[in-house]
Amino acid sequence: MTPSDISRAPAHTQLQALAARTVSSRELLDLHLDRIAGSPLNAVIALDPEAARAAAHAADQRRANGRAGGPLDGLPMTVKDSFETQGLRTTSGSPDLRDHLPQRDADAVARLRSAGAIIMGKTNLPAYCQDLHTDNALFGATRNPHHPERTAGGSSGGAAAAVAAHLTPLELGSDLAGSLRLPAHYCGVHALRPTHGIVPSRGHIPRPPGWLTSSDMLTPGPLARHPRDLRIALDVLAGPAEADAVAWRLELPAPAHERIADHRIGIWSDDAHCPVDTATRTLVEDLAQRLRDAGARIDTDDRPVDLPASDALFQRLLHATAAGSAEDDAFRRDCAQAAQLPPQDASPRAQFLRLRTQRHRDWLRANEDRARMQEGWAAYFRRHDALITPAAPTAAIGQGARSLTVDGRERGFFDQTGWLNLAGHMGLPAAVVPLGTDPDGLPLAVQIIGPRLADRTVLDLAERIGGS
């Protein structure tokens, strides 16, 4: 393989080439920087070539001296612009932060650097991660690499597009309401939302710069072109917070089984609450048959939760946690408007205001409901090793569209994440695995959800069904 060929390979292949000194870190970096410069996607919106080249040179020197660093040593990569990067502008897509130059890396970014990764730039997102399209007033829209008029998704849309277009071999994104997994589905790449709490989120915006706490639903996670790369990234990113590391260790269990034939897999291919189109349903059902043919025990009837009930709880918790970083004046206005709502007003705006301004007691009740729902999931996973669902109802919708069409019927905009939200508020590990295309040639993926802390089982299944 030529260096150019290597730079288009998955991250694990690039790391093998670096270790064998088939290619240098500086060569890999320059190939990626050239590709970024020529890309029409608007996926990478900030670069620091000088610092990246210095870091790549240092990695090459370490390797030449026989003392290579961590598991990502010399690998160039990008990170979503919601993660603070020391000395590299971090805007979270907002004009309010156009001049924000962090003095400290986000914790997840620091772990990547400690493992030897070369942070060469930042990827685009909607302002403060708050849309399912990637577009903002600072940098404009990111285009889907498979079709320029389709969305790349959001909020990690620049991240997914950059990985798909070979602008970066590995990316750090974030996921609260499908922000990592929806763009991966739309752009045809792999993504992992790890078990909540095992990857630190300090330094992630929209929590304001300087905050030490983050949302109780946000989880940083990797995107890549191969599921094996997600495993490599997880090994780097996961671990106890610095204050806990003096006493606690994280030792994720090995995959549940060594053979597909030993797996008990639930399949949930469609639901009236969030219907999917024919191509998506067929993709999931074909996978179920493939797994059945391989000897796995497939269950299409058992359900861990009721989808409408799970979605309603997700909304209660989502709007509560999102209010944490609201400006004081804006939140006071929301409270005043909520207090004036007629009891019979059930409009989306009224529901939003009530949930956003709910009392702490109401959130405590919602959190108790979450714990009970988590118990239901735990019981389900005593009967099954994993659950496979659609990633989204359709392939990528039009850029800027505010609804989607499922087999000719218009559905609400937020149905895009109806399936992804199953895992979000439960804190469960979930991977998106691209498996095919729709009739227009756009990527289609499935979602694999596993038990809490069974991230390795999820990734093992992802590689078995989607690795190549």
Disulfide bonds with the S-S distance in Angstrom:
none
